[in-house]
Amino acid sequence: MPDIDPFNFFRWGLFIVVSVYCTIITLQQGWSWYVWLMTDDRYITILRQYVIVHGLRLRFKTFWGDVIICALLGVVFILLFWAHKILLNIDRVLS
């Protein structure tokens, strides 16, 4: 009988399910926005130009706090992944 840790099985299963779900939802929403903004209606054309102009006017300084938070969350994710690898190796060494 293989030695399967339920926590690791749940963690990797959850990782796969959530990653696939987030990717699919993001692509669906992006595609729906693209299709909606590419219609030839007069008001949608004005909205599309408005979105493009404001997208071009964005400044990096405005979102500096969000960029720092995203970077810190990325570091935390890497540290947690590294800690799980260490725990797996400790379990293998002890057994």
N, C-alpha and C positions, 0 to 999 in steps of 0.2 A: 504494500500500500504506500503510495507516495506521500511524502511529508509536505502537506499544503497548509500554509498559514492562512486562516480565514481573513485576517486583516489585510494582508497583501493582496489576496484574491479580490476582496471587495474594493481596495484602493485602485488597483489596476483596472478592474471592471468599470468602476465609476469614472475613472479618467477617460477611458475609451468612449463610454456612452456620452458623457458631457462634452467631450471634444467634438464628436461627430454631430451631436445635437446643435451646439453653438455654431459650428461651421455651416450646417444646413440652414439654420434660421437666418444667419447673417447674409448668406448668399441669396436666399429668397427675398429678404427685405431690400437688399441692394438692387436686385433685379426689378422688384416692383416699383421702387423709386425711380429707377432708370426708365422703365416703360412709361410711368406716369408723367415724368418730366419731359419725355420726348414726344408727347402728343402735340398736335398742331392747333390746339385751342389758343385763342388770343391771350387769355388770362394766365394760362399755364406757361406760355412763352415769356410773359412779363415776369412770372415767378422764377422761371429758369434763369433769366438774365439777372434777377435779383440775387439768387443763390450763388451764381458764378461770380458776380461782383463782390459779394461779401466774403466768399471763399478766397478771392484774391487779395482782399484787404486784411486778412488775418495776420496778426503779428505773433511771432514766437514768444515774445515777452509776456503776452497776455496769458498764455497757457503754461508758463514756466512751472507753476505749482503743480499742475496736473502731470506734467512731464516728470517731475521729481517723484511724485507719488507712484506713477507707473514704473519708473526705474526701481524704486525701493520694493515694490511688490514683486517685480521680476527677480530681484536679489533674494527676497524671502523665499520665493518659489525654488530657486536654485539651491539655497541652503537647506530647505526641507527635503528636496530630492536627494541631496548629498547625505543628509542625516539618515534617511531611510536606507540608502545603500550601506552606510556604516552599520546600521542595526542588522541588516541582512548578513553582512560579513561576520559580525559578532556572533550571531546565531549559528552560522556555519562553523566557526572556529570552536565554539563551545560544544557543539554536537559532534 
